[in-house]
Amino acid sequence: MFGFEYFGGVITLLVIALVFSMFRVLREYERGVIFMLGRFYKVKGPGLIILIPVLQQMVRVDLRTVVMDVPTQDVISRDNVSVQVNAVIYFRVLDPERAIIQVENFLEATSQLSQTTLRSVLGQHDLDDMLAERDRLNTDIQNILDKQTAAWGIKVANVEIKHVDLNETMVRAIAKQAEAERERRAKVIHAAGEYEAAEKLAQAAEVLAHEDKAIQLRYMQTLVEIAGDKSNTIVFPMPVDILEKLNTKPGE
């Protein structure tokens, strides 16, 4: 009698456990991929999910955006410069069925694919492009990843290159290049200024050559400027032709 009661109690506990195992609660951002005897049945959720014990199994899938760091990669640029680059990618699952069935581990697969794509894309560009055109490179990497992960039901929303690390030799070389570029620009600006000044002087000389009164006024202005100096003695050369014109009476 005792054995029968014990056996009945065990059966009752098993039944209760099976009943409780039938119920699953999925949050708003979760979906359950249901398998019936190993075959795909349907995607359920969110809310309360009822499963047939033993016959049905469920795999939870998180639909929230995943922020994944891409480990630092050694990249050789197109101009044979060795750099270390790391990035971060943002992606989310759009199709839970394909994310579970088409790939064994979509998180690991996406991580590995992002690493190889990062090395491949950056290796096709020069170092200057990596430093100055990150937005374009981010877009190129994102498009490639998005196309390849679409078969897994994954949408890559964004890719950001975080750091491009150079060795000290390359840092010094870039600093010298930047300094040389600044000197070149300064010389170009100085030469342009000299050229513009020479043009203006040539125009002024042309005007003075044809206007006698203009050259006289210029001499007078120069005399005034010299007079403002602290020197007590002023030696000012005056061309003879100007003196003759000044001494010439009107009508002569």
C-alpha positions as protocol buffer text, in pm:
chain_id: "A"
residue {
  index: 1
  type: MET
  ca { x: 0 y: 0 z: 0 }
}
residue {
  index: 2
  type: PHE
  ca { x: 283 y: 237 z: 88 }
}
residue {
  index: 3
  type: GLY
  ca { x: 458 y: 157 z: -241 }
}
residue {
  index: 4
  type: PHE
  ca { x: 146 y: 234 z: -441 }
}
residue {
  index: 5
  type: GLU
  ca { x: 101 y: 569 z: -269 }
}
residue {
  index: 6
  type: TYR
  ca { x: 468 y: 655 z: -327 }
}
residue {
  index: 7
  type: PHE
  ca { x: 440 y: 560 z: -693 }
}
residue {
  index: 8
  type: GLY
  ca { x: 120 y: 764 z: -726 }
}
residue {
  index: 9
  type: GLY
  ca { x: 290 y: 1066 z: -572 }
}
residue {
  index: 10
  type: VAL
  ca { x: 579 y: 1039 z: -815 }
}
residue {
  index: 11
  type: ILE
  ca { x: 338 y: 1019 z: -1108 }
}
residue {
  index: 12
  type: THR
  ca { x: 153 y: 1323 z: -979 }
}
residue {
  index: 13
  type: LEU
  ca { x: 475 y: 1523 z: -952 }
}
residue {
  index: 14
  type: LEU
  ca { x: 574 y: 1422 z: -1305 }
}
residue {
  index: 15
  type: VAL
  ca { x: 238 y: 1529 z: -1440 }
}
residue {
  index: 16
  type: ILE
  ca { x: 262 y: 1862 z: -1261 }
}
residue {
  index: 17
  type: ALA
  ca { x: 616 y: 1913 z: -1396 }
}
residue {
  index: 18
  type: LEU
  ca { x: 501 y: 1832 z: -1750 }
}
residue {
  index: 19
  type: VAL
  ca { x: 209 y: 2072 z: -1720 }
}
residue {
  index: 20
  type: PHE
  ca { x: 438 y: 2353 z: -1604 }
}
residue {
  index: 21
  type: SER
  ca { x: 691 y: 2271 z: -1878 }
}
residue {
  index: 22
  type: MET
  ca { x: 420 y: 2331 z: -2138 }
}
residue {
  index: 23
  type: PHE
  ca { x: 415 y: 2702 z: -2067 }
}
residue {
  index: 24
  type: ARG
  ca { x: 676 y: 2955 z: -2175 }
}
residue {
  index: 25
  type: VAL
  ca { x: 667 y: 3333 z: -2149 }
}
residue {
  index: 26
  type: LEU
  ca { x: 849 y: 3533 z: -2417 }
}
residue {
  index: 27
  type: ARG
  ca { x: 924 y: 3902 z: -2371 }
}
residue {
  index: 28
  type: GLU
  ca { x: 835 y: 4163 z: -2630 }
}
residue {
  index: 29
  type: TYR
  ca { x: 1182 y: 4148 z: -2787 }
}
residue {
  index: 30
  type: GLU
  ca { x: 1197 y: 3766 z: -2792 }
}
residue {
  index: 31
  type: ARG
  ca { x: 1070 y: 3506 z: -3036 }
}
residue {
  index: 32
  type: GLY
  ca { x: 1055 y: 3129 z: -3002 }
}
residue {
  index: 33
  type: VAL
  ca { x: 1152 y: 2903 z: -3292 }
}
residue {
  index: 34
  type: ILE
  ca { x: 943 y: 2587 z: -3241 }
}
residue {
  index: 35
  type: PHE
  ca { x: 1052 y: 2242 z: -3363 }
}
residue {
  index: 36
  type: MET
  ca { x: 814 y: 1945 z: -3381 }
}
residue {
  index: 37
  type: LEU
  ca { x: 1003 y: 1616 z: -3357 }
}
residue {
  index: 38
  type: GLY
  ca { x: 1312 y: 1789 z: -3492 }
}
residue {
  index: 39
  type: ARG
  ca { x: 1136 y: 1960 z: -3782 }
}
residue {
  index: 40
  type: PHE
  ca { x: 1067 y: 2334 z: -3797 }
}
residue {
  index: 41
  type: TYR
  ca { x: 708 y: 2406 z: -3696 }
}
residue {
  index: 42
  type: LYS
  ca { x: 661 y: 2782 z: -3655 }
}
residue {
  index: 43
  type: VAL
  ca { x: 785 y: 3100 z: -3487 }
}
residue {
  index: 44
  type: LYS
  ca { x: 586 y: 3209 z: -3182 }
}
residue {
  index: 45
  type: GLY
  ca { x: 582 y: 3503 z: -2946 }
}
residue {
  index: 46
  type: PRO
  ca { x: 581 y: 3732 z: -2768 }
}
residue {
  index: 47
  type: GLY
  ca { x: 360 y: 3640 z: -2472 }
}
residue {
  index: 48
  type: LEU
  ca { x: 250 y: 3303 z: -2335 }
}
residue {
  index: 49
  type: ILE
  ca { x: 358 y: 3001 z: -2542 }
}
residue {
  index: 50
  type: ILE
  ca { x: 221 y: 2648 z: -2497 }
}
residue {
  index: 51
  type: LEU
  ca { x: 444 y: 2357 z: -2597 }
}
residue {
  index: 52
  type: ILE
  ca { x: 364 y: 1991 z: -2623 }
}
residue {
  index: 53
  type: PRO
  ca { x: 609 y: 1819 z: -2387 }
}
residue {
  index: 54
  type: VAL
  ca { x: 861 y: 1582 z: -2548 }
}
residue {
  index: 55
  type: LEU
  ca { x: 721 y: 1645 z: -2898 }
}
residue {
  index: 56
  type: GLN
  ca { x: 807 y: 2013 z: -2925 }
}
residue {
  index: 57
  type: GLN
  ca { x: 1123 y: 2209 z: -2841 }
}
residue {
  index: 58
  type: MET
  ca { x: 1177 y: 2585 z: -2850 }
}
residue {
  index: 59
  type: VAL
  ca { x: 1485 y: 2800 z: -2917 }
}
residue {
  index: 60
  type: ARG
  ca { x: 1473 y: 3160 z: -2793 }
}
residue {
  index: 61
  type: VAL
  ca { x: 1594 y: 3436 z: -3024 }
}
residue {
  index: 62
  type: ASP
  ca { x: 1663 y: 3793 z: -2909 }
}
residue {
  index: 63
  type: LEU
  ca { x: 1551 y: 4057 z: -3164 }
}
residue {
  index: 64
  type: ARG
  ca { x: 1727 y: 4351 z: -3002 }
}
residue {
  index: 65
  type: THR
  ca { x: 2018 y: 4524 z: -3169 }
}
residue {
  index: 66
  type: VAL
  ca { x: 2348 y: 4358 z: -3083 }
}
residue {
  index: 67
  type: VAL
  ca { x: 2658 y: 4574 z: -3034 }
}
residue {
  index: 68
  type: MET
  ca { x: 2961 y: 4363 z: -3119 }
}
residue {
  index: 69
  type: ASP
  ca { x: 3326 y: 4466 z: -3092 }
}
residue {
  index: 70
  type: VAL
  ca { x: 3545 y: 4347 z: -3374 }
}
residue {
  index: 71
  type: PRO
  ca { x: 3883 y: 4242 z: -3227 }
}
residue {
  index: 72
  type: THR
  ca { x: 4190 y: 4435 z: -3339 }
}
residue {
  index: 73
  type: GLN
  ca { x: 4301 y: 4321 z: -3684 }
}
residue {
  index: 74
  type: ASP
  ca { x: 4645 y: 4351 z: -3845 }
}
residue {
  index: 75
  type: VAL
  ca { x: 4590 y: 4512 z: -4184 }
}
residue {
  index: 76
  type: ILE
  ca { x: 4839 y: 4586 z: -4461 }
}
residue {
  index: 77
  type: SER
  ca { x: 4717 y: 4878 z: -4669 }
}
residue {
  index: 78
  type: ARG
  ca { x: 4749 y: 4906 z: -5044 }
}
residue {
  index: 79
  type: ASP
  ca { x: 5060 y: 5124 z: -5003 }
}
residue {
  index: 80
  type: ASN
  ca { x: 5220 y: 4851 z: -4784 }
}
residue {
  index: 81
  type: VAL
  ca { x: 5172 y: 5015 z: -4445 }
}
residue {
  index: 82
  type: SER
  ca { x: 5102 y: 4784 z: -4151 }
}
residue {
  index: 83
  type: VAL
  ca { x: 4829 y: 4912 z: -3917 }
}
residue {
  index: 84
  type: GLN
  ca { x: 4609 y: 4772 z: -3644 }
}
residue {
  index: 85
  type: VAL
  ca { x: 4238 y: 4842 z: -3681 }
}
residue {
  index: 86
  type: ASN
  ca { x: 3938 y: 4762 z: -3465 }
}
residue {
  index: 87
  type: ALA
  ca { x: 3572 y: 4837 z: -3518 }
}
residue {
  index: 88
  type: VAL
  ca { x: 3222 y: 4790 z: -3380 }
}
residue {
  index: 89
  type: ILE
  ca { x: 2917 y: 4660 z: -3566 }
}
residue {
  index: 90
  type: TYR
  ca { x: 2546 y: 4698 z: -3491 }
}
residue {
  index: 91
  type: PHE
  ca { x: 2309 y: 4427 z: -3614 }
}
residue {
  index: 92
  type: ARG
  ca { x: 1981 y: 4258 z: -3527 }
}
residue {
  index: 93
  type: VAL
  ca { x: 1788 y: 3944 z: -3619 }
}
residue {
  index: 94
  type: LEU
  ca { x: 1504 y: 4005 z: -3864 }
}
residue {
  index: 95
  type: ASP
  ca { x: 1414 y: 3642 z: -3938 }
}
residue {
  index: 96
  type: PRO
  ca { x: 1446 y: 3411 z: -3634 }
}
residue {
  index: 97
  type: GLU
  ca { x: 1381 y: 3100 z: -3845 }
}
residue {
  index: 98
  type: ARG
  ca { x: 1678 y: 3155 z: -4073 }
}
residue {
  index: 99
  type: ALA
  ca { x: 1900 y: 3278 z: -3788 }
}
residue {
  index: 100
  type: ILE
  ca { x: 1859 y: 2940 z: -3615 }
}
residue {
  index: 101
  type: ILE
  ca { x: 1833 y: 2704 z: -3912 }
}
residue {
  index: 102
  type: GLN
  ca { x: 2073 y: 2851 z: -4170 }
}
residue {
  index: 103
  type: VAL
  ca { x: 2374 y: 2897 z: -3943 }
}
residue {
  index: 104
  type: GLU
  ca { x: 2495 y: 2712 z: -3635 }
}
residue {
  index: 105
  type: ASN
  ca { x: 2575 y: 3019 z: -3424 }
}
residue {
  index: 106
  type: PHE
  ca { x: 2478 y: 3347 z: -3589 }
}
residue {
  index: 107
  type: LEU
  ca { x: 2666 y: 3557 z: -3330 }
}
residue {
  index: 108
  type: GLU
  ca { x: 2996 y: 3377 z: -3386 }
}
residue {
  index: 109
  type: ALA
  ca { x: 2941 y: 3365 z: -3762 }
}
residue {
  index: 110
  type: THR
  ca { x: 2876 y: 3739 z: -3779 }
}
residue {
  index: 111
  type: SER
  ca { x: 3184 y: 3811 z: -3568 }
}
residue {
  index: 112
  type: GLN
  ca { x: 3413 y: 3602 z: -3788 }
}
residue {
  index: 113
  type: LEU
  ca { x: 3267 y: 3746 z: -4107 }
}
residue {
  index: 114
  type: SER
  ca { x: 3314 y: 4102 z: -3982 }
}
residue {
  index: 115
  type: GLN
  ca { x: 3682 y: 4036 z: -3905 }
}
residue {
  index: 116
  type: THR
  ca { x: 3761 y: 3896 z: -4250 }
}
residue {
  index: 117
  type: THR
  ca { x: 3559 y: 4169 z: -4424 }
}
residue {
  index: 118
  type: LEU
  ca { x: 3737 y: 4441 z: -4227 }
}
residue {
  index: 119
  type: ARG
  ca { x: 4079 y: 4311 z: -4334 }
}
residue {
  index: 120
  type: SER
  ca { x: 3969 y: 4262 z: -4695 }
}
residue {
  index: 121
  type: VAL
  ca { x: 3813 y: 4606 z: -4745 }
}
residue {
  index: 122
  type: LEU
  ca { x: 4083 y: 4809 z: -4569 }
}
residue {
  index: 123
  type: GLY
  ca { x: 4357 y: 4618 z: -4749 }
}
residue {
  index: 124
  type: GLN
  ca { x: 4229 y: 4765 z: -5077 }
}
residue {
  index: 125
  type: HIS
  ca { x: 4283 y: 5125 z: -4965 }
}
residue {
  index: 126
  type: ASP
  ca { x: 4578 y: 5349 z: -4888 }
}
residue {
  index: 127
  type: LEU
  ca { x: 4662 y: 5467 z: -4538 }
}
residue {
  index: 128
  type: ASP
  ca { x: 4539 y: 5818 z: -4622 }
}
residue {
  index: 129
  type: ASP
  ca { x: 4196 y: 5675 z: -4706 }
}
residue {
  index: 130
  type: MET
  ca { x: 4179 y: 5492 z: -4372 }
}
residue {
  index: 131
  type: LEU
  ca { x: 4255 y: 5813 z: -4185 }
}
residue {
  index: 132
  type: ALA
  ca { x: 4051 y: 6061 z: -4391 }
}
residue {
  index: 133
  type: GLU
  ca { x: 3759 y: 5866 z: -4541 }
}
residue {
  index: 134
  type: ARG
  ca { x: 3627 y: 5652 z: -4259 }
}
residue {
  index: 135
  type: ASP
  ca { x: 3265 y: 5724 z: -4342 }
}
residue {
  index: 136
  type: ARG
  ca { x: 3301 y: 5580 z: -4691 }
}
residue {
  index: 137
  type: LEU
  ca { x: 3489 y: 5276 z: -4561 }
}
residue {
  index: 138
  type: ASN
  ca { x: 3227 y: 5220 z: -4292 }
}
residue {
  index: 139
  type: THR
  ca { x: 2956 y: 5221 z: -4558 }
}
residue {
  index: 140
  type: ASP
  ca { x: 3148 y: 4978 z: -4782 }
}
residue {
  index: 141
  type: ILE
  ca { x: 3201 y: 4732 z: -4496 }
}
residue {
  index: 142
  type: GLN
  ca { x: 2837 y: 4760 z: -4388 }
}
residue {
  index: 143
  type: ASN
  ca { x: 2707 y: 4689 z: -4739 }
}
residue {
  index: 144
  type: ILE
  ca { x: 2925 y: 4382 z: -4777 }
}
residue {
  index: 145
  type: LEU
  ca { x: 2828 y: 4242 z: -4436 }
}
residue {
  index: 146
  type: ASP
  ca { x: 2461 y: 4316 z: -4492 }
}
residue {
  index: 147
  type: LYS
  ca { x: 2454 y: 4126 z: -4821 }
}
residue {
  index: 148
  type: GLN
  ca { x: 2630 y: 3820 z: -4679 }
}
residue {
  index: 149
  type: THR
  ca { x: 2430 y: 3803 z: -4354 }
}
residue {
  index: 150
  type: ALA
  ca { x: 2093 y: 3848 z: -4527 }
}
residue {
  index: 151
  type: ALA
  ca { x: 2083 y: 3469 z: -4586 }
}
residue {
  index: 152
  type: TRP
  ca { x: 2098 y: 3425 z: -4206 }
}
residue {
  index: 153
  type: GLY
  ca { x: 1808 y: 3661 z: -4144 }
}
residue {
  index: 154
  type: ILE
  ca { x: 2038 y: 3930 z: -4000 }
}
residue {
  index: 155
  type: LYS
  ca { x: 2039 y: 4301 z: -4077 }
}
residue {
  index: 156
  type: VAL
  ca { x: 2365 y: 4493 z: -4026 }
}
residue {
  index: 157
  type: ALA
  ca { x: 2257 y: 4846 z: -3933 }
}
residue {
  index: 158
  type: ASN
  ca { x: 2591 y: 5019 z: -3891 }
}
residue {
  index: 159
  type: VAL
  ca { x: 2968 y: 4969 z: -3886 }
}
residue {
  index: 160
  type: GLU
  ca { x: 3212 y: 5207 z: -3720 }
}
residue {
  index: 161
  type: ILE
  ca { x: 3591 y: 5192 z: -3741 }
}
residue {
  index: 162
  type: LYS
  ca { x: 3707 y: 5296 z: -3394 }
}
residue {
  index: 163
  type: HIS
  ca { x: 4087 y: 5311 z: -3405 }
}
residue {
  index: 164
  type: VAL
  ca { x: 4361 y: 5296 z: -3667 }
}
residue {
  index: 165
  type: ASP
  ca { x: 4685 y: 5245 z: -3473 }
}
residue {
  index: 166
  type: LEU
  ca { x: 5022 y: 5317 z: -3635 }
}
residue {
  index: 167
  type: ASN
  ca { x: 5370 y: 5236 z: -3513 }
}
residue {
  index: 168
  type: GLU
  ca { x: 5598 y: 5520 z: -3399 }
}
residue {
  index: 169
  type: THR
  ca { x: 5795 y: 5523 z: -3724 }
}
residue {
  index: 170
  type: MET
  ca { x: 5482 y: 5587 z: -3929 }
}
residue {
  index: 171
  type: VAL
  ca { x: 5362 y: 5853 z: -3685 }
}
residue {
  index: 172
  type: ARG
  ca { x: 5691 y: 6044 z: -3727 }
}
residue {
  index: 173
  type: ALA
  ca { x: 5675 y: 6003 z: -4104 }
}
residue {
  index: 174
  type: ILE
  ca { x: 5320 y: 6139 z: -4117 }
}
residue {
  index: 175
  type: ALA
  ca { x: 5421 y: 6433 z: -3895 }
}
residue {
  index: 176
  type: LYS
  ca { x: 5710 y: 6518 z: -4131 }
}
residue {
  index: 177
  type: GLN
  ca { x: 5477 y: 6490 z: -4429 }
}
residue {
  index: 178
  type: ALA
  ca { x: 5227 y: 6725 z: -4267 }
}
residue {
  index: 179
  type: GLU
  ca { x: 5502 y: 6976 z: -4184 }
}
residue {
  index: 180
  type: ALA
  ca { x: 5632 y: 6965 z: -4543 }
}
residue {
  index: 181
  type: GLU
  ca { x: 5280 y: 7019 z: -4671 }
}
residue {
  index: 182
  type: ARG
  ca { x: 5234 y: 7324 z: -4446 }
}
residue {
  index: 183
  type: GLU
  ca { x: 5566 y: 7470 z: -4569 }
}
residue {
  index: 184
  type: ARG
  ca { x: 5465 y: 7410 z: -4928 }
}
residue {
  index: 185
  type: ARG
  ca { x: 5135 y: 7590 z: -4879 }
}
residue {
  index: 186
  type: ALA
  ca { x: 5308 y: 7879 z: -4705 }
}
residue {
  index: 187
  type: LYS
  ca { x: 5551 y: 7919 z: -4996 }
}
residue {
  index: 188
  type: VAL
  ca { x: 5269 y: 7902 z: -5248 }
}
residue {
  index: 189
  type: ILE
  ca { x: 5072 y: 8168 z: -5060 }
}
residue {
  index: 190
  type: HIS
  ca { x: 5384 y: 8388 z: -5028 }
}
residue {
  index: 191
  type: ALA
  ca { x: 5462 y: 8352 z: -5399 }
}
residue {
  index: 192
  type: ALA
  ca { x: 5103 y: 8436 z: -5489 }
}
residue {
  index: 193
  type: GLY
  ca { x: 5123 y: 8746 z: -5271 }
}
residue {
  index: 194
  type: GLU
  ca { x: 5451 y: 8855 z: -5433 }
}
residue {
  index: 195
  type: TYR
  ca { x: 5301 y: 8802 z: -5779 }
}
residue {
  index: 196
  type: GLU
  ca { x: 4992 y: 9005 z: -5694 }
}
residue {
  index: 197
  type: ALA
  ca { x: 5204 y: 9283 z: -5543 }
}
residue {
  index: 198
  type: ALA
  ca { x: 5426 y: 9291 z: -5851 }
}
residue {
  index: 199
  type: GLU
  ca { x: 5120 y: 9326 z: -6074 }
}
residue {
  index: 200
  type: LYS
  ca { x: 4990 y: 9617 z: -5867 }
}
residue {
  index: 201
  type: LEU
  ca { x: 5332 y: 9788 z: -5870 }
}
residue {
  index: 202
  type: ALA
  ca { x: 5354 y: 9748 z: -6245 }
}
residue {
  index: 203
  type: GLN
  ca { x: 5009 y: 9906 z: -6282 }
}
residue {
  index: 204
  type: ALA
  ca { x: 5108 y: 10191 z: -6050 }
}
residue {
  index: 205
  type: ALA
  ca { x: 5432 y: 10251 z: -6245 }
}
residue {
  index: 206
  type: GLU
  ca { x: 5233 y: 10261 z: -6568 }
}
residue {
  index: 207
  type: VAL
  ca { x: 5002 y: 10528 z: -6425 }
}
residue {
  index: 208
  type: LEU
  ca { x: 5289 y: 10735 z: -6285 }
}
residue {
  index: 209
  type: ALA
  ca { x: 5474 y: 10719 z: -6615 }
}
residue {
  index: 210
  type: HIS
  ca { x: 5185 y: 10882 z: -6800 }
}
residue {
  index: 211
  type: GLU
  ca { x: 5069 y: 11127 z: -6533 }
}
residue {
  index: 212
  type: ASP
  ca { x: 5316 y: 11399 z: -6440 }
}
residue {
  index: 213
  type: LYS
  ca { x: 5100 y: 11531 z: -6160 }
}
residue {
  index: 214
  type: ALA
  ca { x: 5072 y: 11186 z: -6009 }
}
residue {
  index: 215
  type: ILE
  ca { x: 5449 y: 11149 z: -5981 }
}
residue {
  index: 216
  type: GLN
  ca { x: 5471 y: 11494 z: -5822 }
}
residue {
  index: 217
  type: LEU
  ca { x: 5208 y: 11400 z: -5563 }
}
residue {
  index: 218
  type: ARG
  ca { x: 5393 y: 11079 z: -5492 }
}
residue {
  index: 219
  type: TYR
  ca { x: 5715 y: 11270 z: -5424 }
}
residue {
  index: 220
  type: MET
  ca { x: 5530 y: 11507 z: -5195 }
}
residue {
  index: 221
  type: GLN
  ca { x: 5373 y: 11219 z: -5001 }
}
residue {
  index: 222
  type: THR
  ca { x: 5712 y: 11059 z: -4957 }
}
residue {
  index: 223
  type: LEU
  ca { x: 5852 y: 11388 z: -4827 }
}
residue {
  index: 224
  type: VAL
  ca { x: 5573 y: 11411 z: -4569 }
}
residue {
  index: 225
  type: GLU
  ca { x: 5642 y: 11058 z: -4450 }
}
residue {
  index: 226
  type: ILE
  ca { x: 6013 y: 11129 z: -4411 }
}
residue {
  index: 227
  type: ALA
  ca { x: 5941 y: 11453 z: -4227 }
}
residue {
  index: 228
  type: GLY
  ca { x: 5755 y: 11259 z: -3963 }
}
residue {
  index: 229
  type: ASP
  ca { x: 6074 y: 11075 z: -3874 }
}
residue {
  index: 230
  type: LYS
  ca { x: 6296 y: 11185 z: -3582 }
}
residue {
  index: 231
  type: SER
  ca { x: 6588 y: 11268 z: -3811 }
}
residue {
  index: 232
  type: ASN
  ca { x: 6694 y: 11636 z: -3809 }
}
residue {
  index: 233
  type: THR
  ca { x: 6845 y: 11636 z: -4156 }
}
residue {
  index: 234
  type: ILE
  ca { x: 6654 y: 11524 z: -4462 }
}
residue {
  index: 235
  type: VAL
  ca { x: 6830 y: 11468 z: -4793 }
}
residue {
  index: 236
  type: PHE
  ca { x: 6557 y: 11426 z: -5054 }
}
residue {
  index: 237
  type: PRO
  ca { x: 6655 y: 11385 z: -5420 }
}
residue {
  index: 238
  type: MET
  ca { x: 6436 y: 11571 z: -5662 }
}
residue {
  index: 239
  type: PRO
  ca { x: 6449 y: 11498 z: -6035 }
}
residue {
  index: 240
  type: VAL
  ca { x: 6540 y: 11800 z: -6247 }
}
residue {
  index: 241
  type: ASP
  ca { x: 6248 y: 11753 z: -6484 }
}
residue {
  index: 242
  type: ILE
  ca { x: 6003 y: 11785 z: -6196 }
}
residue {
  index: 243
  type: LEU
  ca { x: 6171 y: 12109 z: -6078 }
}
residue {
  index: 244
  type: GLU
  ca { x: 6152 y: 12249 z: -6427 }
}
residue {
  index: 245
  type: LYS
  ca { x: 5782 y: 12170 z: -6445 }
}
residue {
  index: 246
  type: LEU
  ca { x: 5724 y: 12328 z: -6106 }
}
residue {
  index: 247
  type: ASN
  ca { x: 5912 y: 12647 z: -6212 }
}
residue {
  index: 248
  type: THR
  ca { x: 5737 y: 12673 z: -6544 }
}
residue {
  index: 249
  type: LYS
  ca { x: 5487 y: 12955 z: -6547 }
}
residue {
  index: 250
  type: PRO
  ca { x: 5144 y: 12896 z: -6681 }
}
residue {
  index: 251
  type: GLY
  ca { x: 5121 y: 12969 z: -7050 }
}
residue {
  index: 252
  type: GLU
  ca { x: 5492 y: 12917 z: -7119 }
}
